[in-house]
Amino acid sequence: MTIAFYGIPNCDTVKKARKWLEAQGLDYTFHDYKKEGADPAKLERWVAAAGWEKVLNRAGTTFRKLPEDDKVDLDAAKAVKIMEASPSTIKRPVVEYPGGILVGFKEADWTAALK
C-alpha cells in the first residue's frame, strides 16, 4: 500500500500518527509543508473529498491570527487559497492512501482504513 503523509514534523499529532504508522509496519512518504509547501490542486482534491470545513484548521493559532477579512465568507475556494498561502492552517496530518484520504488522527479511523 502506498501512503503519502502530509504534515509538519514538530506537530504533536503528526508525531503520534507517524509512531502509529511505524508501529503497524506501514511504510509512507512524508511531505513537510514547511519545506515543500502545499499544492493547490491537491488541496482542491482534499476539499472535494472531505470538505473544506474538515481540511481547514480553524481552531489553530495561524488561522486565528489571519486578518478578519480572510476569515469571513469562507467557502471551498477561499479555504484553498488560505491553506496554500499558510500551510499551517491545514488540519494535520493528511494521509492519502489507495481508496481515500484521512484528515487528522483518530486511531479507530486509521485502523479501519489502513489495516
Phi, psi and omega in degrees: 000136178264122180239125175252124187246125183242133180177199179235125189303328185269004177286130182300320180293321177297317179300315180297316181294320178295319177298320179298312179302315181295321179295332178274354182074026181264125177278149179206160170255141183252131177246116181268110179303324184296323182266326189251354180074186181236125181283120183299324179295320178293317177301318179298320178295317179297316180296320178295323183280319189245346184092138182297331181297331180272325184281325180276122180273093182279351181271347185281161180300317183300315179295316182298333181275354179294154175301147182304323180301327180288334187266350180262155179055043180291141171214182184300314183296317181292321178298318179298317179297319178297314182293325177293317181287326182227083183303340177292349177274358177277131177301139184240149344279170168243133179235128172259133178218162179303116179106354179166194177225156173238136179239121185083172181244109171233113188307318181298318178294318180294319179298315181296322185276324192252356181249000000 
